[in-house]
Amino acid sequence: MRFLVMVKDTQEAEPGQLPPAAMKAFNETLIRDGVLLAAEGLQASSKGARITYSGARPTVTDGPFAESKEVVAGFWILQGRSREEIVERLLQCPFEGGEYVEIRPISDLEEIHERRKLGAPGA
């Protein structure tokens, strides 16, 4: 199974500061164990845009998104047998400044199409 792990923004992450050296060792462990499929940090929200879809025409808002408490600062795509395995690995992550992550399973297109055929909720 694949999982998207979103690293939520902290005050330190928004300006685009680099992660601590301990994070490099953590990522190298994920690579060595064959768990890490992709990982990237995101630039500050001031360089981004948000599109809101409501009404007849979408609205584009330029960053920064100061009103948002949950700006994504980076992500990992991890592979594991279960959510519990991924949680266990991420408990070893060297964050220590109030950061938090959100873990979500990834559905591939084949799975989404199959759920549509079965009339599953959210398909």
C-alpha positions as CSV (number, residue, x, y, z in Angstrom):
1,M,0.0,0.0,0.0
2,R,1.1,3.6,-0.7
3,F,0.6,6.4,1.7
4,L,0.8,10.2,1.3
5,V,2.3,11.8,4.4
6,M,1.8,15.5,4.5
7,V,4.0,17.6,6.7
8,K,2.0,20.5,8.0
9,D,3.5,23.9,8.2
10,T,5.2,25.5,11.2
11,Q,6.5,29.0,11.6
12,E,10.0,27.8,10.7
13,A,8.9,25.9,7.6
14,E,6.9,28.8,5.9
15,P,10.0,30.9,5.1
16,G,11.6,27.9,3.4
17,Q,14.2,26.9,6.0
18,L,16.0,23.6,5.4
19,P,15.1,20.7,7.7
20,P,17.5,19.6,10.4
21,A,20.4,17.2,9.7
22,A,18.6,14.5,11.6
23,M,15.9,14.5,8.9
24,K,18.5,13.5,6.3
25,A,19.4,10.4,8.4
26,F,15.7,9.5,8.9
27,N,15.1,9.8,5.1
28,E,18.2,7.6,4.4
29,T,16.7,4.9,6.7
30,L,13.4,5.1,4.7
31,I,15.4,4.7,1.5
32,R,17.5,1.9,2.7
33,D,14.4,0.0,4.0
34,G,12.7,0.4,0.6
35,V,9.8,2.4,2.1
36,L,10.4,5.9,0.6
37,L,9.0,6.3,-2.9
38,A,9.2,10.2,-3.0
39,A,9.8,13.1,-0.7
40,E,9.9,16.8,-1.4
41,G,9.7,20.1,0.5
42,L,7.5,22.8,-0.7
43,Q,8.4,26.5,-1.2
44,A,6.7,29.1,1.0
45,S,3.0,29.6,0.3
46,S,3.9,33.2,-0.7
47,K,5.0,31.7,-4.0
48,G,1.8,29.7,-4.5
49,A,-1.8,30.2,-5.4
50,R,-5.1,28.8,-4.2
51,I,-8.1,28.1,-6.4
52,T,-11.5,28.1,-4.8
53,Y,-14.3,26.4,-6.7
54,S,-17.6,27.9,-5.8
55,G,-20.2,29.5,-8.0
56,A,-19.9,29.8,-11.7
57,R,-16.3,30.8,-11.9
58,P,-13.3,29.6,-9.7
59,T,-11.4,32.3,-7.7
60,V,-7.6,32.4,-7.7
61,T,-5.9,33.8,-4.6
62,D,-2.2,34.4,-4.5
63,G,-0.2,33.4,-1.4
64,P,0.9,33.8,1.3
65,F,-1.9,32.0,3.1
66,A,-1.5,33.6,6.6
67,E,-5.1,32.7,7.5
68,S,-4.4,29.0,7.0
69,K,-3.2,27.0,10.0
70,E,-2.6,23.9,7.8
71,V,-0.4,24.8,5.0
72,V,1.5,21.8,3.7
73,A,5.2,22.3,3.9
74,G,6.3,19.0,2.3
75,F,5.4,15.4,1.8
76,W,6.6,11.8,1.6
77,I,5.1,9.0,-0.4
78,L,5.8,5.9,1.6
79,Q,5.1,2.2,0.9
80,G,4.2,-0.3,3.6
81,R,2.0,-3.2,4.4
82,S,-0.4,-1.2,6.6
83,R,-1.2,2.2,8.0
84,E,0.1,0.9,11.4
85,E,3.5,0.1,9.8
86,I,3.7,3.7,8.5
87,V,2.6,5.2,11.8
88,E,5.3,3.1,13.6
89,R,8.0,4.4,11.3
90,L,6.9,8.0,11.5
91,L,7.0,7.8,15.3
92,Q,10.8,7.8,14.8
93,C,10.8,11.0,12.8
94,P,13.1,13.7,14.3
95,F,10.6,16.5,14.5
96,E,10.6,18.4,17.7
97,G,9.2,21.9,17.1
98,G,5.4,21.2,17.1
99,E,5.3,19.9,13.6
100,Y,2.7,17.3,12.7
101,V,1.9,15.0,9.8
102,E,-1.2,13.7,8.2
103,I,-1.1,10.1,6.8
104,R,-3.5,9.2,4.0
105,P,-3.7,6.0,1.9
106,I,-3.4,6.6,-1.8
107,S,-6.0,5.1,-4.2
108,D,-4.8,4.4,-7.7
109,L,-7.0,5.0,-10.7
110,E,-7.8,1.3,-11.0
111,E,-9.1,1.2,-7.4
112,I,-11.2,4.3,-8.0
113,H,-12.8,2.9,-11.1
114,E,-13.5,-0.4,-9.4
115,R,-15.2,1.5,-6.5
116,R,-17.3,3.4,-9.0
117,K,-18.5,0.2,-10.6
118,L,-19.5,-1.1,-7.2
119,G,-21.3,2.2,-6.3
120,A,-19.1,2.7,-3.3
121,P,-19.5,6.0,-1.3
122,G,-17.1,8.7,-2.3
123,A,-16.5,7.2,-5.7
